[in-house]
Amino acid sequence: MDRLTEDGVLRLDLYYLDPPLPSYVQGRTALIGDAAHAMTPDLGRGACEALVDAVELTRALTAAPDVPAALRAYDRARRPATQRLVRTARLMNRMAHARRLPGLRNAAMRTAMTVGGALG
C-alpha cells in the first residue's frame, strides 16, 4: 500500500507475481506485460517487456494457422524469458536492499552493474 511516512516521504510498495503463472494463455485470452509477469523495477525492463510481448503475440498470430496455436506459440516463446527476468529483478531488489553485510552488497552490486553493462 502506498503511504506517506512520518517524515513526509512517499512510500510505494512493490509487487511481483509469486508463484509465477503456469501459462499466460487461457482459451482465446493472452496476458501481456504486468498482467502476465509483474516484476520489481530493478532491471528497468517492465514496460519494455510488455512491448516485446505485443510484438511476439503479433508474430505468433500472423504465423500460426489458428488462434489457439498462435497463443500456445506466444506462451512458449515469452513465459520462460520473462519469468527469468522476474527472478533476476527480484534478486537485484533483494541485493540492493540488503541491510546486512553492506560492503559485500555494494561490491556485488558494482560487479552486477559492470557485468550488465558489458553484456548490453
C-alpha positions in Angstrom: 0.0 0.0 0.0 1.3 3.5 -0.9 1.6 5.8 2.1 3.3 8.9 3.3 5.8 8.3 6.1 6.0 10.5 9.2 9.0 12.4 7.7 7.0 13.2 4.5 8.5 10.6 2.2 6.1 8.8 -0.1 6.5 5.0 0.2 5.4 3.0 -2.8 5.1 -0.8 -2.2 6.4 -3.1 -5.0 4.8 -6.3 -6.1 5.7 -9.2 -8.3 3.8 -12.4 -9.1 4.9 -15.3 -6.9 4.5 -18.1 -7.8 4.7 -17.3 -11.5 1.8 -18.2 -13.7 1.8 -21.6 -15.2 0.6 -20.1 -18.5 0.0 -16.6 -20.0 -2.8 -18.1 -22.0 -6.3 -19.4 -21.2 -8.7 -20.2 -24.0 -8.5 -17.3 -26.5 -7.1 -14.8 -24.0 -3.5 -14.0 -23.6 -1.9 -11.9 -20.8 0.9 -9.4 -21.6 3.0 -7.1 -19.6 2.5 -6.8 -15.8 -0.7 -8.8 -16.0 1.5 -11.8 -17.0 4.8 -11.1 -15.4 4.8 -8.2 -12.9 8.3 -7.6 -11.6 10.1 -5.2 -9.4 11.6 -2.2 -11.3 15.2 -3.1 -10.5 16.1 -4.1 -14.1 14.1 -1.3 -15.8 12.5 -3.8 -18.1 8.8 -3.8 -17.2 7.4 -1.6 -20.0 9.9 -2.9 -22.5 8.8 -6.5 -21.9 5.2 -5.5 -22.4 6.2 -4.2 -25.8 8.1 -7.3 -26.6 5.1 -9.4 -25.6 2.9 -7.4 -28.0 5.4 -7.9 -30.9 5.7 -11.7 -30.1 2.0 -12.1 -29.9 1.6 -10.3 -33.3 4.2 -12.5 -34.9 2.6 -15.6 -33.5 -0.9 -14.6 -34.7 0.5 -13.8 -38.1 2.4 -17.1 -38.5 0.2 -19.7 -36.9 -2.6 -21.5 -38.7 -5.2 -20.6 -36.0 -5.6 -18.5 -32.8 -5.1 -21.4 -30.3 -1.9 -22.4 -32.0 -0.7 -18.8 -32.1 -1.4 -18.3 -28.4 0.5 -21.5 -27.5 3.5 -20.3 -29.5 3.4 -16.9 -27.8 3.3 -18.6 -24.4 6.2 -20.9 -25.2 8.2 -18.0 -26.5 7.6 -15.5 -23.8 7.0 -17.3 -20.5 10.5 -18.7 -19.9 12.2 -15.5 -20.8 10.0 -13.2 -18.7 9.9 -15.5 -15.7 13.8 -15.5 -15.8 13.7 -11.7 -15.8 11.2 -11.6 -12.9 13.5 -13.8 -10.8 16.5 -11.7 -11.7 14.7 -8.4 -10.8 13.7 -9.9 -7.5 17.3 -11.0 -6.8 18.6 -7.5 -7.7 15.9 -6.0 -5.4 17.0 -8.2 -2.5 20.7 -7.4 -3.1 20.0 -3.6 -3.4 18.0 -3.5 -0.2 20.1 -5.9 1.9 20.9 -4.4 5.3 23.4 -7.0 6.4 27.0 -7.0 5.1 26.8 -3.7 3.2 30.3 -3.9 1.9 29.6 -7.3 0.3 26.3 -6.0 -1.0 27.9 -2.9 -2.5 30.7 -5.0 -4.2 28.1 -7.4 -5.6 26.0 -4.5 -7.0 29.1 -2.9 -8.6 30.0 -6.3 -10.2 26.5 -6.8 -11.4 26.4 -3.4 -12.9 29.8 -3.9 -14.6 28.8 -7.3 -16.0 25.4 -6.0 -17.0 27.0 -3.0 -18.8 29.4 -5.2 -20.6 26.6 -7.5 -21.8 24.4 -4.7 -23.0 
